[in-house]
């Protein structure tokens, strides 16, 4: 068996030390100074930060069913472009990922594309309808090994159903990832409710609709002794509730999106539907609270909520536009701008909130591990000194609904290494056929070996 | 003027300018031949995504009195349900050579989107967008108030010191929003009176005094009492218990009308729910300007179309 070797020279590790990293096959073989380059592909990482491959706990890949928006292939190409080596695929596909068959199909699509590990998330309720539990156990026992369950896009608003879901997944150590949105309080909602929504005449999405569900759910989680994960926390009040819950010892984890760390509702004033997202962009005070919460650990991770849409879904009047933004390609730069440049997080923290902890919450093995000998070769090389105007050419998935187009952003992902192989190098996502061929070889080897 | 999308941001000189041109247009309407050749050869499209016969025929009359060609395009339903996007409709109208598009749309901001889209080069007039703005309604209301206040000496004047109380469903009212901004620009003092459920939750930045008590507002004897229409769909959405209670607390009854005294103006943008937000006594009293508002509407819309389409169009 031929083992590919890659030598990364003079990289800066998350803790600030400089080292060479020698990769052999899909494993990190050595980390240290002056490693030998014999027969190895060499990547000069002088000035670059080496992070463990990023893990996104919240990605919409759209396949099956919405292939006009994104496919597993194009979505994982976007992931590779953004430095991600693993993505958790949300369940709101068509058909909904509420059976073992669908989650296994998604897993297979991810395997054959080869750009990143695709870990399916299972729906909590059949068809995301919020009425009956989906076959959570079957999805957990399937080849896709589902551990995270979410009706994302919809809130599991029925308190009894939420209680049962939280309890039931204890049988296989699962976690419910809640999209916290009280449905009655947000009927027809278009943007954050406040002074601006009143002026613009857009129906308000009040913060209390998120906070009240989180408050209910942490109390339910405490009562039944289950783990809860809160998706895309967006308000200062939610941060307070989660902080209280954690202080009380309730096993809750929470995520924030890059866009909620950087953008505010003021962008809605021009009715540009690129800024339409659910939960909506909030006030500057909320952004500040979210940054602080990520820094002090109240919010555990950053997750993109990458939500690609076809052009026509955004090129229209505000009310008719779809919710969502693409986020995989820009995530690391946004985190850099929002919390690293502002002094709240160091690169070791970034490795924690964008790789180690999301892998742990999602119980995904082989990802989020430290850059040490013997660990899986899942790596991202990032140039923190770069700066450029983010543009269409930076988007590698099918969706171009990015709120950052034209913005001057720090940093650049230089290389993404998945299973020891560069899926993206020097800003170029590797050819799909090449990746697929590599994947086929290694999979065959794995079967034979 | 390139577009008319909002009254917010319209400066005082521009607003008074529109009202003064509307005075000239009103004079035309008193002639035997109610027609000017000003917009001959221009095409005005009335693009209505909501039923509004009143507003549409008012714009139609205005355009025709200026000798423009008028095309009525009724595109009921949103782009999603109808199947054709706003973009495709706009490009179709552009290809037909529309010079101005008068747009009524259920989505707040739709005229703004159209004006900034690059899909069409025509001047855009917002004829009511969702719960956002209805600038020509506010202009015609201001025109009506100015006329009552200053009569023949209206030209060049604002509404300085005029005390205007707007009563009803402010939350969902594009008329209220446009009026608040324009009246403030013209120097009037605005008070909003409504059930708390029908006010935006945060009114920071609104140049208006807020109250919940109509009787207290009546006792202040404002110069203008503007009653807003209560939409049927609000009746069963827990904004208030029922129509009876709404009328009792926020309706302009005969008794409240009497307490207002003479010299007060009672306004309503129409169509009125008689017996709900306004009593027949108030609607038909000499104080009522409801029919004057309709006449003013044509004059103001003539002025807007004229300013939008005559002479050199400003660059975008």
Interface residues (C-beta under 8 A of the other chain):
Chain A: X190 X193 X194 X195 X197 X198 X199 X200 X201 X202 X203 X204 X206 X270 X271 X273 X312 X315 X316 X317 X318 X319 X320
Chain B: X8 X78 X79 X80 X85 X86 X87 X105 X106 X107 X108 X109 X110 X112 X113 X116 X129 X130 X131 X132 X133 X171 X174 X177 X200 X201 X202 X203 X204 X205 X206
